[in-house]
Amino acid sequence: MVITDIEAVLEYKPLKKKELLLKEGQVNKHIYFIEKGSVKTYKTSLNDKDYISKIY
């Protein structure tokens, strides 16, 4: 298998700033590659404060 074979089955999903990729509790069924920009994972506390756990 070569890169072109992999690219043939990729599905591009552009995200806008602050758009959610997954919501908490949602089951992830895909593999994501970040082509440009960054993505963060975070939890929201009971008082609605966001705590960043990772930045990719």
Sequence and secondary structure as in RCSB ss.txt:
>XXXX:A:sequence
MVITDIEAVLEYKPLKKKELLLKEGQVNKHIYFIEKGSVKTYKTSLNDKDYISKIY
>XXXX:A:secstr
  HHHHHHH       TT  SS TT    S     SS  EEEEE TTS EEEEEE 
